[in-house]
């Protein structure tokens, strides 16, 4: 018998999970949700949940893969910022399989751990053009398995991406990175350089950085 679904146990008496039995496995419950076009309940990812997901993904891999994570995953894994998220922003490095080829394995992990099917966000790579070209020099290791290695973006590079995103939720992350020792001069110099290169969004990123640095009193 599979694991109990008590974490997803609904309170409404007429909910189909109650009608189909108290001890449905998550996979069976997901099947019924699919048949009935019902929303499924997925676990959020905290630091330990991310590490468990990486371990499960590692167990499915058959070739060495290096994954670089950013966003909230990097904040939680490398910089111990307390948060939960529905997905992990990541991209694979040259020499590794393209991240799109990992999606079917990630979906198997999602089914096993009751995560969102898109917990590994392959679209993150489309935003990495804003990274400094030498970002690999500052990567922080966060997981090592038999086949899977995961590194987080360095604090300066993660801060650059936060500045380009410029969302409300990025402000607390940017402040945490600055107060945690990220090199503000490096980020300032890089943003000035990409402004000169007319990189789209660089002006807004620099304004966001100035605001955050002022708030951090740096």
C-alpha positions, 0 to 999 in steps of 0.5 A: 500500500502506498503512502497515506494522503492525509496531508491532502485530506479535504474537509468537504464531505462530498469531496471525491477523495472522501468518496474514493477512500481515506487511504488513496495514494497520491498517484491514485488521487492524482489520477482521479483528479485528472479524470474529474478535472479537479485541482491537485494539491502540491507541496511547497518546497523549502530547503529540505524539500529541494534537497530531497527533490534533487536526491530523487532526480539524481536517482533517475539520472544515468549521466553526469549533470550539472545544474545551476540554480537561481531565484528563491532556490539559491536564496534558500540553499546557499544563503539560508534565506527562509522561504518556500516556493513552488519551483526551482529556477535552474539551467544546466551547464555546457556538457550537461544534458539540456534542461528541457530533456530533464523535464520527464524525469522531473515530472516523475520526481513530482509524482513521487514527492507530490510536487508541482509537475513544473517544480524544475523551471526550465524557462529560467534559462531565458533570463540568464543573458543578464548574468556576468560572463564570469558567473561560473567563478562564483558558484556555490555548491549546494548538492552533490549526488552520484550523477547530479551536481547542483550549484547556486549562483554567487551572491553578486550574480544572484543580486544582478538577476534580482535587480533585473527582475525588480519585483517587490519580492526581490527587494527582501532577497536583494537586501539579504544578499547585500547585508550578507556580504555581496560585493556592491561595487562589483554589481554597481560596476557591472550594471554601469557596463551593461547600461553602456552596452544598452542591455534592455532593462539595465537602467531599471535594474540600476535604479532598483539597485540604488534603492536597495543599496540606500535601504541597506545603508551601504 
